[in-house]
Amino acid sequence: MAEIATNIPTGSIAHGDCLELMAMWPAESIDLIFADPPYNIGFEYDHYDDNREHDDYVQWTCDWIDACARLLKPSGSFYILIGDEYAAETRLHLRKLEEEKRLAFRNWIIWHYTFGQNCKLKFNRSHAHLFYCVGSAAAKLKAHQKLTKNPPFTFNRDAIAVPSARQTTYNDARANPKGKLPDDTWYLRPQNAEGIYFKPQEDTWYQSRLAGTFKERQGWHPCQLPEALLERIIKVSSNEGDLVFDPFVGSGTTLAVAARLKRRWLGCELSKEYARRALERVQHVEATGETMQVHCADKGIQRGKPKKKPEPHRSPKDKQGNLLPVKP
Ligand SMILES: C[S@@+](CC[C@H](N)C(=O)[O-])C[C@H]1O[C@@H](n2cnc3c(N)ncnc32)[C@H](O)[C@@H]1O
């Protein structure tokens, strides 16, 4: 069994297997954990083999979730992003931890994105599952203790509230002037990427997966998440100075956003090269306060005029706008 350190190495990306690393850190020491593990769908990482046997992958998933639950403060929050293939198994394990009063499950969020991979003989994938849980303090509340009155976890409602339709459309006097909470389906579109993620009159998120041409995309990691996704999570579930942990750092999105929002940060990454480059990304944010942007030319992407769009089919009309019979 690993020896438990008294301190947790905040402000670093630990290189190695997150299971081994987490086992060395003190229990109940982290405010917010966000995990985006490999999905076991054959993705090409530089080091990790994303083709494990089913049972092996499920057991590994349960193991790292348990390790995260151990590190989470009773007042902490824990988010897991996962694909269709293992969403059910992951949810079942979270239910087990709920029964053991180690976590309380709060939401099954759907992140709906555009720019999913184009399929040939089935529908294109356009969503991932985001499980939102909080620590043991909420799980141990007695039936008479009302969660909403004095929640034993951070939930900064006003930091992520959006104007409601009562305010923007119906001019309804009953509207909460502070807006409403977003729905549990988060819809993200490419057209509004790179800048404005939340339009004031809308309660959905407009931000796609990151296409290669987007400046935010670093270009050296296969599955970089958009910062907008992490921004909402970190704003609502942590405060300045809190410790945010990501066991699967990848390109460093979670830690870069945490640094920008003045949270303390910590991560694990199996690949030495990913860990090194992610650290550069986080250090850039710390030095400048800004998201690191990479131009297409630096990623080897050639931009040109898009191909001319085909003319849309229009029904023939006479000068008065009446439909003409279609010629056979
Ligand atoms: C889905 S990616 C994370 C992407 C990240 N959310 C981002 O925005 O860039 C998963 C990462 O986990 C890393 N990984 C796989 N197994 C690991 C392990 N046992 N410990 C730590 N990292 C691991 C992979 O190298 C990969 O970079």
The ligand as an SDF file (V2000), in Angstrom:
LIG
                    3D

 27 29  0  0  0  0  0  0  0  0999 V2000
  -10.0120   12.0360  -22.8860 C   0  0  0  0  0  0  0  0  0  0  0  0
   -8.3540   12.5300  -22.6020 S   0  0  0  0  0  0  0  0  0  0  0  0
   -8.5640   13.9910  -21.6210 C   0  0  0  0  0  0  0  0  0  0  0  0
   -8.7240   15.2250  -22.4480 C   0  0  0  0  0  0  0  0  0  0  0  0
   -8.8430   16.4760  -21.6420 C   0  0  0  0  0  0  0  0  0  0  0  0
  -10.1130   16.5670  -20.9580 N   0  0  0  0  0  0  0  0  0  0  0  0
   -8.6310   17.7190  -22.5090 C   0  0  0  0  0  0  0  0  0  0  0  0
   -9.5120   18.5970  -22.5670 O   0  0  0  0  0  0  0  0  0  0  0  0
   -7.6180   17.7900  -23.1620 O   0  0  0  0  0  0  0  0  0  0  0  0
   -7.7880   11.3280  -21.4870 C   0  0  0  0  0  0  0  0  0  0  0  0
   -6.3210   11.4660  -21.0680 C   0  0  0  0  0  0  0  0  0  0  0  0
   -6.0860   10.5320  -20.0030 O   0  0  0  0  0  0  0  0  0  0  0  0
   -4.7490   10.0830  -20.0930 C   0  0  0  0  0  0  0  0  0  0  0  0
   -4.6750    8.8340  -19.3120 N   0  0  0  0  0  0  0  0  0  0  0  0
   -5.0380    7.5800  -19.6610 C   0  0  0  0  0  0  0  0  0  0  0  0
   -4.8770    6.7350  -18.6480 N   0  0  0  0  0  0  0  0  0  0  0  0
   -4.3910    7.4330  -17.6070 C   0  0  0  0  0  0  0  0  0  0  0  0
   -4.0200    7.1100  -16.2710 C   0  0  0  0  0  0  0  0  0  0  0  0
   -4.1260    5.8650  -15.7950 N   0  0  0  0  0  0  0  0  0  0  0  0
   -3.5800    8.0970  -15.4720 N   0  0  0  0  0  0  0  0  0  0  0  0
   -3.4730    9.3780  -15.9340 C   0  0  0  0  0  0  0  0  0  0  0  0
   -3.8070    9.7410  -17.1850 N   0  0  0  0  0  0  0  0  0  0  0  0
   -4.2700    8.7860  -18.0180 C   0  0  0  0  0  0  0  0  0  0  0  0
   -4.5270    9.9360  -21.5950 C   0  0  0  0  0  0  0  0  0  0  0  0
   -3.1370    9.9880  -21.9160 O   0  0  0  0  0  0  0  0  0  0  0  0
   -5.3060   11.1310  -22.1530 C   0  0  0  0  0  0  0  0  0  0  0  0
   -4.4690   12.2440  -22.3610 O   0  0  0  0  0  0  0  0  0  0  0  0
  1  2  1  0
  2  3  1  0
  2 10  1  0
  3  4  1  0
  4  5  1  0
  5  6  1  0
  5  7  1  0
  7  8  2  0
  7  9  1  0
 10 11  1  0
 11 12  1  0
 11 26  1  0
 12 13  1  0
 13 14  1  0
 13 24  1  0
 14 15  1  0
 14 23  1  0
 15 16  2  0
 16 17  1  0
 17 18  1  0
 17 23  2  0
 18 19  1  0
 18 20  2  0
 20 21  1  0
 21 22  2  0
 22 23  1  0
 24 25  1  0
 24 26  1  0
 26 27  1  0
M  CHG  2   2   1   9  -1
M  END
$$$$
